[in-house]
């Protein structure tokens, strides 16, 4: 008999499995807590269970334990990027991010991806397999274990299309929000999809309290099909029909993701068409900086183009969220570091890159003698990256372009 992935079982399913093994049902809750709260890596660690029961668990179930194959920590804001090696050797990525409201994580749902989006590196080799509900959960459990921090928010926006792994992702959503587990409320979970319209409608019928993020990226079929093959199966009109059904069924606002690619998705007429497309639809637009992929012909939009695109949307009544919700160093949008010797270098940077305000983050022990210890017209200086990020999020200005930089200082 094939062994079951024990972490993919709900508490009810585990209770029934323990009953069928001839043991007392209350043992299931103890086992569930060992797996989801105490994060054991071996059945023998479950010290309040009999040796016989632990042996029978090992005979009937698989206990998945991902291995950290690579770990990168951002020097800008402490964001951690993990590469996990699963029990069969396959690898997936996860990201842990720090915010004032808590720790957020971005997790993968598949090994590879078959959506074929032109701007995404994770789909270059196609889809290899789906992750089980337990494997998706493991990404969160072991990020918590490695970091020692409690995760408060989840984004399903890593490798893979969540709705292409619908059953396992749906079970994961129930597992991660279970009160006897890590109990992360569904309102703190965001699921990002490339736009599989029929699955969006199926998900709506579950009436979950999660946030749905739709990777729209272009308001017209010609552009969207050229960068997202899924649009051939579910054109923009069909996708927006599904989004309307989702809101009408769940009452949950939708986040529309729009990736900014130079001369591809950032043209003025596209901002006008996007605003028209979203008119009367509760939700907001996230403008996403393009993370350059070597194999892709797409390149990031210029800062001034992004600013004009955002202004065009807001002028037409569309709510637009900020650009840098994750570490620029991790996603590859941070500018090259250089040594600052004079205040004019900051102003030159702003003029050259079309930036209104540059955020300069420095350790308290390294304030440059040539620069003032206070905010100036063209830039701000902050002692830590988190202070800089907080200032960006609290800014009342909707027209400023922010560039986060970590400048080493000249000692002489």
C-alpha positions as CSV (number, residue, x, y, z in Angstrom):
1,X,0.0,0.0,0.0
2,X,1.3,3.5,-1.0
3,X,2.1,5.7,2.0
4,X,0.0,8.9,2.5
5,X,1.5,12.4,2.9
6,X,0.4,12.9,6.5
7,X,0.7,16.7,6.4
8,X,-1.8,16.7,3.4
9,X,-4.5,15.3,5.6
10,X,-7.0,17.6,7.3
11,X,-7.7,17.0,11.0
12,X,-10.9,15.2,10.2
13,X,-9.1,13.0,7.7
14,X,-6.3,12.2,10.1
15,X,-8.9,11.4,12.9
16,X,-10.6,8.9,10.6
17,X,-7.2,7.4,9.6
18,X,-6.2,6.9,13.3
19,X,-9.6,5.4,14.0
20,X,-9.1,2.9,11.2
21,X,-5.7,2.0,12.6
22,X,-7.5,0.9,15.8
23,X,-6.3,3.8,18.0
24,X,-8.2,6.4,19.9
25,X,-9.4,9.4,17.8
26,X,-8.1,12.0,20.2
27,X,-4.6,11.0,19.2
28,X,-5.2,12.6,15.9
29,X,-5.2,16.1,17.4
30,X,-2.0,15.4,19.3
31,X,-0.3,14.2,16.1
32,X,-1.7,17.2,14.2
33,X,-0.2,19.6,16.7
34,X,3.2,17.8,16.5
35,X,3.2,18.3,12.8
36,X,1.8,21.8,12.4
37,X,2.8,23.6,15.6
38,X,5.9,21.8,17.0
39,X,7.3,21.1,13.5
40,X,8.8,17.7,14.2
41,X,10.9,16.1,11.5
42,X,10.5,12.4,12.7
43,X,7.6,10.5,14.1
44,X,9.9,9.4,17.0
45,X,9.9,13.0,18.2
46,X,6.2,12.7,19.2
47,X,7.0,11.9,22.8
48,X,3.4,11.7,24.2
49,X,2.6,8.8,21.7
50,X,3.3,5.2,22.4
51,X,6.3,3.6,20.7
52,X,3.9,1.2,18.9
53,X,1.8,4.1,17.5
54,X,4.9,6.0,16.3
55,X,6.0,2.8,14.5
56,X,2.6,2.4,12.8
57,X,2.6,6.0,11.7
58,X,6.0,5.5,10.1
59,X,4.7,2.4,8.3
60,X,1.6,4.1,6.9
61,X,2.6,7.7,6.3
62,X,5.3,9.9,4.7
63,X,6.6,12.8,6.9
64,X,7.9,15.4,4.4
65,X,10.9,17.5,5.5
66,X,12.2,20.0,2.9
67,X,16.0,20.8,2.9
68,X,17.3,24.3,2.5
69,X,19.4,24.1,-0.7
70,X,20.1,27.8,-0.9
71,X,19.3,30.8,1.3
72,X,19.8,34.5,0.3
73,X,19.3,37.4,2.7
74,X,18.9,40.9,1.4
75,X,21.2,43.5,2.8
76,X,18.5,46.1,2.1
77,X,15.6,45.0,4.2
78,X,16.3,41.5,5.5
79,X,14.1,39.7,2.9
80,X,15.0,36.0,2.8
81,X,14.8,33.9,-0.4
82,X,14.8,30.2,0.1
83,X,15.4,27.4,-2.4
84,X,13.9,24.2,-1.0
85,X,14.9,20.7,-2.0
86,X,11.9,18.3,-1.7
87,X,12.2,14.6,-0.8
88,X,12.4,13.6,-4.4
89,X,15.1,16.1,-5.2
90,X,12.9,18.7,-6.9
91,X,13.4,22.3,-5.9
92,X,11.0,25.2,-5.4
93,X,11.5,28.8,-4.1
94,X,9.9,30.8,-1.3
95,X,10.4,34.3,0.0
96,X,10.1,35.7,3.5
97,X,9.5,39.5,3.8
98,X,9.3,41.8,6.8
99,X,6.7,44.5,7.2
100,X,5.3,46.7,10.0
101,X,2.2,44.5,10.0
102,X,4.2,41.3,10.4
103,X,6.0,38.6,8.4
104,X,4.7,37.8,4.9
105,X,5.8,34.9,2.8
106,X,5.5,34.1,-0.9
107,X,5.2,30.4,-1.7
108,X,5.3,28.1,-4.7
109,X,2.5,25.6,-5.7
110,X,4.1,23.6,-8.5
111,X,7.6,22.4,-9.6
112,X,7.9,24.5,-12.8
113,X,4.9,26.0,-14.6
114,X,3.2,25.3,-17.9
115,X,1.6,28.8,-18.3
116,X,4.5,30.0,-20.5
117,X,4.4,33.7,-19.5
118,X,7.2,35.5,-21.4
119,X,8.3,37.5,-18.3
120,X,8.6,34.6,-15.9
121,X,11.7,32.4,-15.5
122,X,9.9,29.7,-13.5
123,X,8.1,28.4,-16.6
124,X,11.1,28.2,-19.0
125,X,11.3,24.4,-18.6
126,X,7.6,23.8,-18.3
127,X,5.7,22.1,-15.4
128,X,7.2,19.0,-13.8
129,X,4.7,18.2,-11.2
130,X,2.2,19.6,-8.7
131,X,3.1,20.2,-5.0
132,X,1.0,18.4,-2.5
133,X,-1.0,20.4,0.0
134,X,1.5,19.2,2.6
135,X,4.5,20.3,0.6
136,X,3.0,23.8,0.1
137,X,2.4,24.0,3.8
138,X,6.0,22.8,4.5
139,X,7.3,26.0,2.8
140,X,5.6,28.0,5.5
141,X,6.3,25.7,8.4
142,X,10.0,25.5,7.7
143,X,10.4,29.2,7.0
144,X,9.0,29.7,10.4
145,X,11.3,27.1,11.9
146,X,14.4,28.5,10.1
147,X,13.7,32.2,10.9
148,X,12.2,31.8,14.3
149,X,9.5,34.2,13.2
150,X,5.7,33.7,13.1
151,X,4.2,34.1,9.6
152,X,1.2,36.4,9.5
153,X,0.5,36.8,5.7
154,X,0.7,34.4,2.8
155,X,0.9,35.1,-1.0
156,X,0.6,32.2,-3.4
157,X,2.7,33.9,-6.1
158,X,5.8,31.7,-6.3
159,X,6.6,29.1,-8.9
160,X,3.5,27.6,-10.6
161,X,-0.1,28.5,-11.3
162,X,-2.2,27.9,-8.1
163,X,-5.4,27.2,-10.0
164,X,-3.6,24.6,-12.2
165,X,-3.1,22.7,-9.0
166,X,-6.6,23.4,-7.8
167,X,-7.4,20.5,-5.4
168,X,-4.1,20.6,-3.6
169,X,-4.2,24.4,-3.2
170,X,-7.7,24.3,-1.9
171,X,-6.8,21.7,0.7
172,X,-3.7,23.8,1.6
173,X,-5.9,26.8,2.2
174,X,-8.0,24.8,4.7
175,X,-4.9,23.3,6.4
176,X,-3.1,26.6,6.9
177,X,-6.2,28.3,8.4
178,X,-7.1,25.4,10.7
179,X,-7.3,26.6,14.3
180,X,-5.4,23.4,15.5
181,X,-2.6,24.1,13.0
182,X,-0.8,27.4,12.4
183,X,-4.1,29.2,12.1
184,X,-3.4,31.9,9.6
185,X,-6.8,33.6,8.8
186,X,-7.9,33.4,5.2
187,X,-8.2,37.2,5.0
188,X,-4.4,37.2,5.4
189,X,-3.9,35.0,2.3
190,X,-3.6,36.2,-1.3
191,X,-3.9,33.8,-4.3
192,X,-2.4,35.0,-7.6
193,X,-3.6,33.5,-10.9
194,X,-2.7,34.1,-14.5
195,X,-6.4,34.0,-15.3
196,X,-7.9,30.5,-15.6
197,X,-11.4,31.8,-15.8
198,X,-13.4,28.6,-15.1
199,X,-11.3,27.8,-12.1
200,X,-11.8,31.4,-10.8
201,X,-15.6,30.7,-10.9
202,X,-15.2,27.3,-9.2
203,X,-13.1,29.0,-6.5
204,X,-15.8,31.6,-6.0
205,X,-18.3,28.9,-5.1
206,X,-16.1,28.0,-2.1
207,X,-16.8,31.5,-0.7
208,X,-13.4,31.7,0.9
209,X,-12.2,34.9,2.6
210,X,-8.9,35.0,0.7
211,X,-7.8,37.9,-1.6
212,X,-7.8,37.0,-5.3
213,X,-5.0,38.6,-7.3
214,X,-5.4,38.4,-11.1
215,X,-2.2,38.8,-13.2
216,X,-3.8,40.9,-16.0
217,X,-0.7,42.7,-17.2
218,X,-2.3,44.0,-20.4
219,X,-5.9,45.3,-21.0
220,X,-6.0,44.1,-24.7
221,X,-6.0,40.6,-26.2
222,X,-3.2,41.2,-28.7
223,X,-0.7,42.4,-26.1
224,X,-1.8,39.9,-23.4
225,X,-1.7,36.9,-25.7
226,X,1.8,37.9,-26.8
227,X,3.1,37.6,-23.3
228,X,0.6,35.3,-21.6
229,X,-0.5,32.2,-23.7
230,X,-3.3,31.6,-21.2
231,X,-5.1,34.5,-22.9
232,X,-5.7,32.4,-26.0
233,X,-7.9,30.1,-23.9
234,X,-9.4,32.8,-21.7
235,X,-9.4,36.2,-23.5
236,X,-9.7,39.4,-21.5
237,X,-13.5,39.7,-21.8
238,X,-13.9,36.1,-20.6
239,X,-11.5,36.7,-17.7
240,X,-13.3,39.8,-16.6
241,X,-16.6,38.0,-16.7
242,X,-15.1,35.5,-14.3
243,X,-13.8,38.3,-12.1
244,X,-17.3,39.8,-12.0
245,X,-18.7,36.5,-11.0
246,X,-16.1,36.1,-8.2
247,X,-16.9,39.5,-6.7
248,X,-20.7,39.0,-6.9
249,X,-20.4,35.6,-5.3
250,X,-17.9,36.3,-2.6
251,X,-18.1,40.0,-2.0
252,X,-14.3,40.1,-2.0
253,X,-12.5,42.9,-3.9
254,X,-9.9,41.8,-6.5
255,X,-6.3,42.9,-6.9
256,X,-5.3,43.3,-10.6
257,X,-1.6,43.0,-11.2
258,X,-0.1,45.0,-14.1
259,X,3.6,44.3,-15.0
260,X,5.4,47.4,-16.3
261,X,7.4,46.4,-19.5
262,X,8.9,49.1,-21.6
263,X,7.0,49.8,-24.8
264,X,4.9,46.7,-24.3
265,X,2.5,47.2,-21.4
266,X,3.3,50.8,-20.4
267,X,1.8,52.8,-23.3
268,X,-0.6,55.7,-22.6
269,X,-3.5,54.1,-24.5
270,X,-3.1,51.0,-22.4
271,X,-3.5,53.0,-19.2
272,X,-6.7,54.5,-20.7
273,X,-8.0,51.1,-21.8
274,X,-7.1,49.5,-18.4
275,X,-9.0,52.2,-16.5
276,X,-12.0,51.7,-18.8
277,X,-11.9,47.9,-18.3
278,X,-11.9,48.2,-14.5
279,X,-14.5,51.0,-14.3
280,X,-17.2,50.0,-11.8
281,X,-15.2,47.0,-10.6
282,X,-14.4,47.0,-6.9
283,X,-10.6,46.5,-6.5
284,X,-7.3,48.1,-7.2
285,X,-4.3,47.8,-9.5
286,X,-0.8,46.8,-8.4
287,X,1.9,48.1,-10.7
288,X,4.7,45.5,-10.7
289,X,8.3,46.3,-11.6
290,X,9.5,43.8,-14.2
291,X,12.2,41.4,-13.0
292,X,14.4,41.0,-16.0
293,X,14.8,37.5,-17.3
294,X,17.8,36.8,-19.6
295,X,15.7,34.7,-22.0
296,X,12.9,37.3,-22.2
297,X,12.9,40.2,-24.7
298,X,11.0,42.4,-22.2
299,X,12.7,45.2,-20.3
300,X,11.6,47.3,-17.3
301,X,9.7,50.6,-17.9
302,X,11.5,53.8,-17.2
303,X,10.5,55.4,-13.8
304,X,9.0,58.5,-15.5
305,X,6.9,56.2,-17.7
306,X,5.6,54.3,-14.6
307,X,4.8,57.6,-13.0
308,X,2.8,58.8,-16.0
309,X,1.0,55.5,-16.2
310,X,0.0,55.6,-12.6
311,X,-1.2,59.2,-12.9
312,X,-3.3,58.3,-15.9
313,X,-5.0,55.5,-14.0
314,X,-5.6,57.7,-10.9
315,X,-7.0,60.5,-13.0
316,X,-9.6,58.1,-14.2
317,X,-10.6,56.9,-10.7
318,X,-8.5,53.7,-10.5
319,X,-6.9,53.0,-7.1
320,X,-3.2,52.2,-7.6
321,X,-1.0,50.5,-5.0
322,X,2.8,51.0,-4.5
323,X,5.6,49.6,-6.6
324,X,8.0,48.1,-4.1
325,X,6.2,45.7,-1.8
326,X,9.1,43.3,-1.7
327,X,12.9,43.9,-1.4
328,X,14.2,45.6,-4.6
329,X,17.5,43.8,-4.0
330,X,15.8,40.4,-4.2
331,X,13.6,41.2,-7.3
332,X,16.5,42.8,-9.1
333,X,15.4,46.4,-9.3
334,X,17.9,48.0,-7.0
335,X,20.5,50.2,-8.7
336,X,24.2,49.5,-8.6
337,X,25.8,50.7,-5.4
338,X,28.5,53.3,-5.5
339,X,30.3,55.6,-3.1
340,X,28.8,58.9,-2.4
341,X,31.3,61.8,-2.0
342,X,29.1,64.8,-2.6
343,X,25.5,65.8,-2.4
344,X,25.4,66.6,-6.1
345,X,25.8,62.9,-6.9
346,X,22.4,62.3,-5.4
347,X,20.8,65.0,-7.5
348,X,22.5,63.7,-10.6
349,X,21.1,60.2,-9.9
350,X,17.6,61.6,-9.5
351,X,17.8,63.6,-12.8
352,X,19.4,60.7,-14.8
353,X,16.8,58.1,-13.6
354,X,13.7,60.3,-13.6
355,X,13.4,59.8,-9.9
356,X,11.6,62.4,-7.7
357,X,13.0,61.1,-4.4
358,X,15.8,58.7,-3.8
359,X,15.9,56.9,-0.4
360,X,19.4,56.7,1.0
361,X,19.8,54.0,3.7
362,X,22.9,54.0,5.8
363,X,24.0,52.4,9.1
364,X,24.0,55.0,11.9
365,X,27.8,54.6,12.2
366,X,28.4,55.6,8.6
367,X,26.7,59.0,8.1
368,X,28.6,60.8,5.3
369,X,30.3,64.0,6.2
370,X,29.4,65.6,2.9
371,X,25.7,65.0,3.3
372,X,23.2,66.5,5.9
373,X,21.6,64.3,8.5
374,X,18.1,65.2,7.5
375,X,15.8,64.9,4.5
376,X,16.5,67.2,1.5
377,X,14.5,68.3,-1.4
378,X,15.6,65.5,-3.7
379,X,16.3,62.6,-1.3
380,X,15.9,61.3,2.1
381,X,18.5,59.7,4.4
382,X,17.4,57.0,6.8
383,X,19.4,54.9,9.3
384,X,17.8,51.6,8.3
385,X,16.1,50.1,5.2
386,X,12.9,49.5,7.2
387,X,12.7,53.2,8.1
388,X,13.0,54.0,4.4
389,X,10.3,51.4,3.4
390,X,8.0,52.7,6.2
391,X,8.3,56.3,4.8
392,X,7.4,55.1,1.3
393,X,4.3,53.3,2.5
394,X,3.2,56.3,4.7
395,X,3.8,58.9,2.0
396,X,0.7,60.8,1.0
397,X,2.2,61.7,-2.4
398,X,0.7,59.6,-5.2
399,X,2.9,61.0,-7.9
400,X,6.4,60.5,-6.6
401,X,8.7,57.7,-7.9
402,X,10.8,56.2,-5.2
403,X,14.2,54.6,-5.7
404,X,15.7,52.7,-2.8
405,X,19.5,52.7,-2.7
406,X,22.1,51.5,-0.2
407,X,25.0,53.8,-0.7
408,X,28.4,53.1,0.9
409,X,30.0,56.3,2.2
410,X,33.3,57.8,1.4
411,X,35.4,57.8,4.6
412,X,37.7,60.6,3.5
